[in-house]
Protein backbone atom coordinates (compact mmCIF):
# COMPACT_ATOMS: atom_id res chain seq x y z
CA UNK A 1 0.00 0.00 0.00
CA UNK A 2 2.89 2.32 -0.62
CA UNK A 3 1.83 5.80 -1.58
CA UNK A 4 -1.65 5.44 -0.08
CA UNK A 5 -2.17 7.24 3.22
CA UNK A 6 -5.17 6.50 5.34
CA UNK A 7 -6.75 9.81 6.29
CA UNK A 8 -7.14 11.00 9.86
CA UNK A 9 -10.69 10.09 10.89
CA UNK A 10 -12.76 11.95 13.45
CA UNK A 11 -15.89 10.11 14.59
CA UNK A 12 -18.68 12.29 15.94
CA UNK A 13 -21.50 10.58 17.82
CA UNK A 14 -24.94 12.16 17.95
CA UNK A 15 -27.82 11.35 20.28
CA UNK A 16 -30.27 12.82 17.75
CA UNK A 17 -29.03 10.63 14.92
CA UNK A 18 -30.86 7.26 14.94
CA UNK A 19 -29.92 5.24 11.85
CA UNK A 20 -28.10 7.37 9.34
CA UNK A 21 -24.37 7.61 8.91
CA UNK A 22 -22.62 10.26 6.87
CA UNK A 23 -19.10 11.39 6.20
CA UNK A 24 -17.36 14.36 4.69
CA UNK A 25 -13.85 15.61 4.17
CA UNK A 26 -12.69 18.53 6.31
CA UNK A 27 -9.27 19.43 4.97
CA UNK A 28 -6.99 16.43 5.45
CA UNK A 29 -9.42 14.87 7.93
CA UNK A 30 -12.54 12.77 7.34
CA UNK A 31 -15.44 13.38 9.72
CA UNK A 32 -17.83 10.44 10.16
CA UNK A 33 -21.18 11.16 11.84
CA UNK A 34 -22.82 8.15 13.53
CA UNK A 35 -25.64 7.47 16.01
CA UNK A 36 -24.52 7.57 19.65
CA UNK A 37 -25.87 4.07 20.37
CA UNK A 38 -23.55 2.35 17.85
CA UNK A 39 -21.12 -0.17 19.37
CA UNK A 40 -17.39 0.14 18.75
CA UNK A 41 -17.64 -2.72 16.22
CA UNK A 42 -20.44 -0.93 14.33
CA UNK A 43 -18.41 2.28 14.46
CA UNK A 44 -15.39 0.53 12.97
CA UNK A 45 -17.50 -1.11 10.25
CA UNK A 46 -19.14 2.19 9.31
CA UNK A 47 -15.87 4.10 9.30
CA UNK A 48 -14.47 1.56 6.82
CA UNK A 49 -17.61 1.78 4.68
CA UNK A 50 -17.68 5.55 4.67
CA UNK A 51 -13.98 5.81 3.81
CA UNK A 52 -14.57 3.46 0.87
CA UNK A 53 -17.59 5.51 -0.24
CA UNK A 54 -15.70 8.78 -0.01
CA UNK A 55 -12.79 7.30 -1.91
CA UNK A 56 -15.12 5.99 -4.62
CA UNK A 57 -16.85 9.36 -4.84
CA UNK A 58 -13.54 11.15 -5.11
CA UNK A 59 -12.10 8.62 -7.54
CA UNK A 60 -8.88 8.29 -5.58
CA UNK A 61 -9.02 4.69 -4.38
CA UNK A 62 -12.13 3.61 -6.23
CA UNK A 63 -11.89 -0.02 -7.20
CA UNK A 64 -8.19 -0.17 -6.35
CA UNK A 65 -6.26 -3.09 -4.87
CA UNK A 66 -6.15 -1.12 -1.62
CA UNK A 67 -9.93 -0.79 -1.61
CA UNK A 68 -10.22 -4.56 -2.18
CA UNK A 69 -8.06 -5.16 0.89
CA UNK A 70 -10.27 -2.83 2.97
CA UNK A 71 -13.33 -4.76 1.72
CA UNK A 72 -11.68 -8.10 2.50
CA UNK A 73 -10.85 -6.97 6.03
CA UNK A 74 -14.44 -5.85 6.61
CA UNK A 75 -15.87 -9.11 5.19
CA UNK A 76 -13.56 -11.22 7.35
CA UNK A 77 -14.62 -9.29 10.44
CA UNK A 78 -18.32 -9.66 9.59
CA UNK A 79 -18.51 -13.25 8.33
CA UNK A 80 -15.31 -15.18 9.06
CA UNK A 81 -14.02 -13.69 12.32
CA UNK A 82 -13.81 -16.99 14.19
CA UNK A 83 -11.25 -18.23 11.65
CA UNK A 84 -8.72 -15.56 12.64
CA UNK A 85 -5.63 -15.34 10.47
CA UNK A 86 -6.71 -18.43 8.53
CA UNK A 87 -9.10 -16.15 6.59
CA UNK A 88 -6.57 -13.34 6.00
CA UNK A 89 -5.09 -13.22 2.48
CA UNK A 90 -1.45 -12.37 1.76
CA UNK A 91 -2.69 -10.23 -1.13
CA UNK A 92 -5.87 -9.24 -2.93
CA UNK A 93 -5.71 -7.63 -6.34
CA UNK A 94 -7.59 -6.87 -9.52
CA UNK A 95 -6.38 -8.77 -12.58
CA UNK A 96 -7.14 -8.49 -16.29
CA UNK A 97 -6.28 -12.06 -17.30
CA UNK A 98 -9.38 -13.80 -15.93
CA UNK A 99 -12.08 -13.99 -18.54
CA UNK A 100 -13.63 -17.29 -17.50
CA UNK A 101 -13.83 -16.65 -13.76
CA UNK A 102 -14.99 -13.83 -11.48
CA UNK A 103 -12.16 -14.48 -9.05
CA UNK A 104 -9.59 -17.03 -7.99
CA UNK A 105 -7.72 -18.01 -4.88
CA UNK A 106 -4.47 -19.89 -4.33
CA UNK A 107 -4.64 -21.18 -0.75
CA UNK A 108 -0.99 -22.31 -0.81
CA UNK A 109 0.30 -18.73 -1.04
CA UNK A 110 -2.91 -17.08 0.27
CA UNK A 111 -3.37 -14.86 -2.80
CA UNK A 112 -6.69 -13.73 -4.20
CA UNK A 113 -7.25 -12.32 -7.67
CA UNK A 114 -10.51 -10.65 -8.71
CA UNK A 115 -11.42 -10.21 -12.37
CA UNK A 116 -11.50 -6.63 -13.63
CA UNK A 117 -14.80 -7.57 -15.31
CA UNK A 118 -16.64 -7.04 -12.02
CA UNK A 119 -15.08 -3.66 -11.14
CA UNK A 120 -18.16 -1.77 -12.31
CA UNK A 121 -20.66 -4.17 -10.76
CA UNK A 122 -22.58 -3.26 -7.58
CA UNK A 123 -20.66 -3.37 -4.29
CA UNK A 124 -22.75 -6.29 -3.01
CA UNK A 125 -21.69 -8.40 -6.02
CA UNK A 126 -18.01 -7.54 -5.49
CA UNK A 127 -18.40 -8.39 -1.79
CA UNK A 128 -19.92 -11.76 -2.69
CA UNK A 129 -17.09 -12.66 -5.09
CA UNK A 130 -14.50 -11.51 -2.58
CA UNK A 131 -16.10 -13.47 0.28
CA UNK A 132 -16.30 -16.53 -2.00
CA UNK A 133 -12.54 -16.32 -2.55
CA UNK A 134 -11.81 -15.60 1.13
CA UNK A 135 -13.77 -18.74 2.04
CA UNK A 136 -11.39 -20.73 -0.18
CA UNK A 137 -8.56 -19.78 2.20
CA UNK A 138 -10.41 -21.82 4.82
CA UNK A 139 -11.95 -24.53 2.60
CA UNK A 140 -10.21 -25.00 -0.77
CA UNK A 141 -13.04 -27.02 -2.35
CA UNK A 142 -16.71 -26.26 -3.02
CA UNK A 143 -17.99 -28.67 -0.38
CA UNK A 144 -20.88 -28.14 2.07
CA UNK A 145 -18.64 -26.46 4.66
CA UNK A 146 -17.43 -23.98 2.02
CA UNK A 147 -21.00 -23.10 0.96
CA UNK A 148 -22.00 -22.68 4.61
CA UNK A 149 -19.26 -20.03 4.98
CA UNK A 150 -20.26 -18.26 1.76
CA UNK A 151 -23.93 -18.49 2.70
CA UNK A 152 -23.31 -16.27 5.72
CA UNK A 153 -23.29 -13.33 3.34
CA UNK A 154 -26.95 -12.21 3.20
CA UNK A 155 -26.90 -11.37 -0.51
CA UNK A 156 -25.29 -14.62 -1.69
CA UNK A 157 -28.23 -15.86 -3.76
CA UNK A 158 -28.93 -12.41 -5.17
CA UNK A 159 -25.28 -11.96 -6.21
CA UNK A 160 -25.12 -15.45 -7.74
CA UNK A 161 -28.26 -14.66 -9.74
CA UNK A 162 -26.78 -11.35 -10.89
CA UNK A 163 -23.57 -13.06 -12.04
CA UNK A 164 -25.55 -15.84 -13.76
CA UNK A 165 -27.50 -13.16 -15.63
CA UNK A 166 -24.33 -11.37 -16.70
CA UNK A 167 -22.80 -14.65 -17.86
CA UNK A 168 -25.95 -15.62 -19.76
CA UNK A 169 -26.15 -12.24 -21.47
CA UNK A 170 -22.51 -12.53 -22.50
CA UNK A 171 -22.98 -16.13 -23.64
CA UNK A 172 -20.28 -17.41 -21.30
CA UNK A 173 -20.59 -20.24 -18.79
CA UNK A 174 -20.53 -19.34 -15.09
CA UNK A 175 -17.69 -20.89 -13.13
CA UNK A 176 -17.38 -20.77 -9.33
Buried (B, 14 or more C-beta within 10 A) or exposed (E): EEEEEEEEBEBEEEEEBEEEBEBEEEEEEBBBBBBEEBEEEEBBBBBBBBBBBBBBEEEEBBBBBBBBBBBBBBBBBBBBEEBEEEBBBEBBBBBEEBEEBBBBBBBEEBBBBBBBBBEEBEEBBBBBBBBBBBBBBBBEEEEEEBBEBBBEBEBBEBBBEBBEEBBEEEEEEBEE
